[in-house]
Amino acid sequence: MTVEQHQREIETAQHRHARHQGMEAGEVLDTVEKAFAGNPQNMQYFYDLFRDVYCNGIKPHPGKEMIGTMCVQIPDEIIHAAGGVPVRMCNGFYTDEEIGGEFMPAKSCSLVKASLGMLKSETNPYSDGIKVIVNPTTCDQKKKAAGMMREMGYNVYDMELPPVKESEEGREYWRRSVRKFTHEVGKLTGKKVSRKGLKQTIKTVGLAQRAYHRLNNLRKQTPVPILGKDIFMVTNAYFFDDLERWTAATEALCEEIEARVAAGHNAAGRRSPRIVFTGSPPVFPNLKLPLMIEQADGVIVADETCSSNRLLNDMVSVDEWFMYDMVDAIADRYLKSCTCPIFTMNDDRIRRLIELYRSFNADGIVYQAFAGCSVYEMEQRSVAKAMEKEGIPMLYIETDYSPSHSGQLLTRIEAFMESLKARGRHK
């Protein structure tokens, strides 16, 4: 076989894979948009955005320096201040998980397999022009993924996190890591991070966070005015959309939802159990479990995941607007508030789940763990024990990106929803 023939075979395989991805994304979008009645009109911006990028191949940031990120821990403010556009790369399709499974251990995390499979196939919908992929030293699988991405030809920057966040030593270690990244990212984009630029991006990201807080607080209402599947679409769009455009679209959605609250609109059923979702993150197009919950007459009113609430919940708090003060404030925002189970102690996450359950008037918790995601699989025992002590019903589901076994999962979810309804009747 000639080099030209081999290249044509690769291009044909990539084209076929991209077509399968477009079909998978289209099916998920059809479910999100058409399987539920009464979608907010301003959600159309987000539905169209995903369809343009994932199905129609429209690039969201033509001509701009894109910095790929493999975790919510990578500071967006610093990337924006350096003239870059952060786009989150840890997602992927079911077909990507299959590709990742060809060169990764069978028991690897579904999200890591899908992410590396997508990078291997070179069909990421917004990866053209990625300058570098910033990879955090979080779980062991993310650490080892860095070497695999380098073997694929990607430029990878390792962002070092401490294993303990409570100690001053761990916090100072992370501050030094963020300071180093602030210096290095300017070399990658060709634009040095300035005091003025960083101050402005902190404020710009803060406006996006305030828009999210406004929307998220509306979910506390009874009846609930917006479904959880739409919230996940909004927050997932933050991964790759233009920051100011995303903020404007979210503010417009807030105005519509506030009008719904005033009118007493109920986006769910009359007795739909209110659910807090936690565990491994639902990242488009893998919204399998959230969609099942709401198709089973549940409604996700809050979440504790790095693809939604954890992404935008806490804001940077700056005492003095000097360069090093701002950088350290950014570092503190990303470490102190993080409830990821990679840390040796994680009482913060349990406290956060109980707080969400109570403040959002929830009826139960659904905990998703991707098969092979050892940190979430291990931590569910301590979370389940804490929830039982508080009298909070919790359903634990271990799953992957595969559409198989959907019937069995739906049966379990429906049974949990019925148990919550019965529990509510006996209160």
Secondary structure as UniProt FT lines:
FT   HELIX           3..34
FT   HELIX           41..43
FT   HELIX           44..50
FT   HELIX           51..55
FT   TURN            62..63
FT   STRAND          65..69
FT   TURN            72..73
FT   HELIX           76..81
FT   TURN            82..83
FT   STRAND          84..88
FT   HELIX           94..100
FT   TURN            101..103
FT   TURN            106..107
FT   HELIX           110..121
FT   TURN            125..126
FT   TURN            128..129
FT   STRAND          130..136
FT   HELIX           140..151
FT   TURN            152..153
FT   STRAND          156..159
FT   HELIX           168..189
FT   HELIX           195..218
FT   TURN            219..220
FT   HELIX           228..237
FT   TURN            238..240
FT   HELIX           243..263
FT   TURN            270..271
FT   STRAND          274..279
FT   TURN            284..285
FT   HELIX           288..295
FT   TURN            296..297
FT   STRAND          299..304
FT   TURN            306..308
FT   HELIX           309..312
FT   HELIX           323..336
FT   TURN            341..342
FT   HELIX           347..359
FT   TURN            360..361
FT   STRAND          364..370
FT   TURN            371..372
FT   HELIX           374..390
FT   STRAND          394..399
FT   TURN            404..405
FT   HELIX           406..425
//
